[in-house]
Structure formats: C-alpha cells, structure tokens
Amino acid sequence: MTTLNEDLSLALRAADVADAVSLPGFQRRGFSVERKADKSEVTEIDRNTEQSICNLLRDERPDYSLYGEEFGVVGPPNSSYQWVVDPIDGTSNFVRGVPVWATLIGLTYDDEPILGVVSAPALGRRWWAARGLGAFHGTNGTSQRIHVSDVSELRRASASITVTESWHTARKTEQLNVLQRSVGRLRNYGDFWQHMMVAEGSVDFAIDAIGLGPYDIAAIAAIVTEAGGTWTNRHGEVDWRSDSLITSNGSLHNLVIGMLNQP
C-alpha cells in the first residue's frame, strides 16, 4: 500500500521533471503560442511539461487517474486517487517573460485535495504539503515549514485581489471596491503566488479571478489547508472544481465572503 509520504516524494520528483522542461523553454523564448477555445494562451511548453509529468506519474502510479489542463483525464476513470495537474499556471506571464508562473501538481482522494506541490523554477521557489504532514516552502535546496498569519482585523490585513472583467460581469464591482478600501495593504500578485503567500503568512487573504479550472485549485487547496488556512469558492463553498478561489488565514474568511456577497 502506497503511503501519502511516498506520493508526496513522487509529486516532488514530477515537479523536478516539469522544471527541467519548462524553465529551459522559458529561458530560450523560442516557443509557439496559440489561443484555446476559451481565448486563453497555451504554448508547446505547456503541453510538453504536462506530458513529462503524466509520463512519470502514470508509470509510477498506473492505478491512479490523472486530470491535466491540456490533455484531460487519463488512466482508470473510477480510481479513488486522481492527480490534478496545471503544467504552467500563469501562461500569460510565461509568454511575456515574467518569471511568476508555476507548475501545480495536486492529488485528490475521494474527490478531496490531500496533497499539493507548486513549483516556480524561474523564481527558484517551491511549496508543498500533504494531509497531516505539514506545509513547506523551499528555496535553492532549503526547507522551511510555513503557516498562515494570525491577523484578525480587516483594517490590518494585507490582501491580494485580482480584479478582472469577470468580477464586473458578476456585478461585484462595488463589493470589491468596499473590500479594497477596508484593508491595510492591497496588492494584486495574481495566479498561484498570492495563495502561496497566504500559506506563508505574508498575505492574509487572496481573491482570484472568476473563471478558474479545477487544475488551478487542487494543489493550492491542499497547501493552504495544511498551512492552517481556509479556502472556498466565491460563494463560500469548499469545492475544488469551482470557477473561483478565495484563500485566507481562516480568521478573516467569513468576513471576506460576507462582504463579497452583499447585495
């Protein structure tokens, strides 16, 4: 019987394999860029990175299924275990030469995220966690346990809020404006990074864009949970298959959700 610790070790190896594909591609700047049906960008590096992850994980865990952003679900469809992979979260940054992008590798069991690895090789940073094993951050071979902050007042909070047209379409412009004016410090770090800073305790809550996929959420959810934080969609529901993600230190979560959902 495979242990969760062994699955985490495998996921970290898969992140190494992914970094070996994605980082040289990013540095060479010689890749093709296309538009998917949803108008988002995709590169050949996205696809090559996902394929390299899939090859390793499917070879080592043939009884697990795998759900990737670029190639969908492969492996046994009724498995209790499913890897959930975003080969490059932050493709727009990747395309433009901004180093804030990462590979996300999550593992779910009975449809609950139990493990996550987020690897950002252009930043030289990585985050990982598994249920009951703690959450960690590493830089250049180091390893440090991480935990969310204890800030409990909105006026003292540091927030990252990704305001996009999707929020305006959802008629939440005024609610976001009120929330932004209520915090002590506001930035828009975007994508995976804001949520990893919540897990580290340097940001107290993060609101992502509407329009995410499950592969944007699963790994992050596992890390934030193990770091002592809270995550839900914009309605306050714990569902990694949602189209939105809000992470927090837990103390501020109900307040943020309540303000977002004011009529």
N, C-alpha and C positions, 0 to 999 in steps of 0.2 A: 504494500500500500504506500503510495507516494505521500510524503508529508508536505505541509504548506511551506516549510522552510526549504525543501528541495524545489518546490515550484518557484519560490522566490529566487533561488540561485539560478534556475533556468531562465527566468524572466530577465535577470541581470545579464546573463550571457547573451540573450537575444538582443538586449539593448546595446551590448558591445558590437554585435554583428551589424545592427542597424547603423550605429555611429560610423562604422567602417565603410558604409555605403553612402550615407547622407552627407557627412562632413566633407569628404573629398569632392563630392558633387557640388556642394555649396561653395567651396573654395575655388573650383575651376570655373564656375559661372558659364558653362557651355552646354546647358540643358535646354530641352524644348519645353514650351509652356502651352497648355491647352485650356479650354473652358469646358467644364462639365455641364450637365443639363441644368443644374441649379445656379449656373453662372460663376461658380467658384473656380479658382485656378487649380490646376494639377500639373505636375511635371513628371518626366520619366523617372526622376529620382524618388518621388513619392511611391511610384509603382515598384521600382527596383528595391526600395527599402522594405516595403511591405512583403514582397516576395521572399526576401532574405530572412525576415522574421518568421514568416509562415513555414519556410523550409525547415528551419531548426525546430520550431515548436511542434509541428506536425510529426517530425521524425522522432522527437523525444516523447511526445505525449499523443500517440495516434488515437487514443480513446477520448481525447478532448476535442471539442469543435473549436473553430476559430472564426471570429467575425471581424473582418477588416474593412476599412473605409473604401478601399479601391476595388477589392475583389469579392466582397460579400462574405457569405458563410461557406466554410469548407469543413469537411470532417463529419462525424456522426451527428445528425440533426437532433437527436434526443439525449445527448450527453448532459449530465448534471453540471459538468465543467465546461466553460467557454472562455477562451482568450478573446479579448476585445482590443483591437489594435488601430491606432491612428499613426501612420508612418511618419507624417510630418504635420504636426499641429502648428499652424502659423505659416502656411504655404505662401501667403502674400508677403510676409516678412522675408522668407527664404528667397523668393523670386527677386526681391528688391535689394538683397544684400544685407538685410538687418539680421543680426545674429540671434534674435529672440524667436526661436522655434524649437520644437522638441518632438521626440518620438514618445508616444503614450502606449504602454502595454498594461492592460488590466486583465484580471482573472475573476470570473464570476462563478459562484456555486449556487445552484438552485435559484438563479437569477438575482443573486446579491453580490455586489463587488466585495471581494475578500483580499485582493492583492493589487498593488499598483506600482509601476515604475515609470518615471518621467525623466527622460534623458535629453539634455540640451547641450550637445557637444560643442557648438560654436561659443557657448558661454562657459564651457568647462564645468558644468554643474549637472547634478543628478539627484533625484529624490526617489525614495522607495519605502514601501510599507507592506505589511501583511497582517491579517487579523490576529491580534494577541502577541505580535512580535515587535511592535513599536514602529514609529515613523522616523526616517533618517534623511539627512542631506549630506552629500559628498562633493568635494571639490578637489580634483587632482590627487585622488587616492586617499583622501581623508574621509572620515565618517563621524557624523555628529547627530545625536538624537534631537528631534525637533518637537515642539509643542506650540499650540495656539496661544494667543495672548489672553490676558485676564481683564482687558478693558470692557467696562460695562456701561459706560455713558456715551451716548451718540456724539456729544459735543467734544469728546476727547478722542474719538475714533479716527483712524486712518483708513480710508476706503479707496477701492479701485472700482470704478463704474464705467462700463463700456456702453456708452450711449450711441446707438445706431438707429437707422431708419426703422428697423423692426420694432423698437420700443415706441416710436412715434405712431407707427401703424396700429400698435396695440392700445393706443390712446393713454399712454402712461407718461407723457411729457411733463405734465405738471407735478405728478407724484415724484418723478425723478428729480425735478428742479428743487422741490422741497427737501428731499433727502440729501441732495448735494449741498444745499445751503446749511444743513444741520450738522455736518461732520466737522471735525477739527482740521482734517487734511484730506485732500481729494486728488487722486491721480487716475490715469487710465493706462494701466500696464498691459492689459489685454491678454487674451488666449490663456494658456496654461499658467503663465508666470504669476498672474495675480493670485491664483488659487494656491500655488506653492508658497507664496509669501504669506497667505493666510495660515497655512500649515506651519510655517516657520515662526509666526507671531509678529512679523513686521508689518503686516496689514491685518486689520480687524474684520473686514468683510469685503467680499468681491461680488459684483454683479456682472455677469457675462451677457453677451448679445443673445437675442432670441433667434433661433434657427440652428442650434447645435444638433449634432448627431450623437447617438449613444457612445460611439468611439471617442468623442470629445470629453466624456463624463466618467466612464467606468474607472479608469486608473486614478483620476483625480479624487473621486469619491472615496476610494479605499485609503488614500494617503491622508486626506483631510480628516476622515473618521478616526484613523489610528493616531493622529496627532492631537486628538481631543476636540476636534471641531464638529461643525454641523453643516450639512449640505441638503438642499432641496431644489426643486424647480421654482419658478417664479410664483407659483400658487401655494407654495409651502408643502408640496408633496415629495416624498422620498421615492424618486423614480429615475434611475439612470438612463432610461430610454426616452426621457423628455427632450424638449427642444430648447431648454433653458437651464441655467445653473447659477445658484447663489450659494456661496460658501461663507462661513463665518466662524468666529471663535466660540459660537454657541450662545454666549451671553446676550449678543445683540440680534440674534437671528429672528426671533418672533417680532421684535420691534421693526426690523427692516422689512420683513414680509408684510406686516400690517400696514406700514406706510406705503408700500408699493401697491397694495390692493385697496387703498382708499378710493371710494367712488369719485 
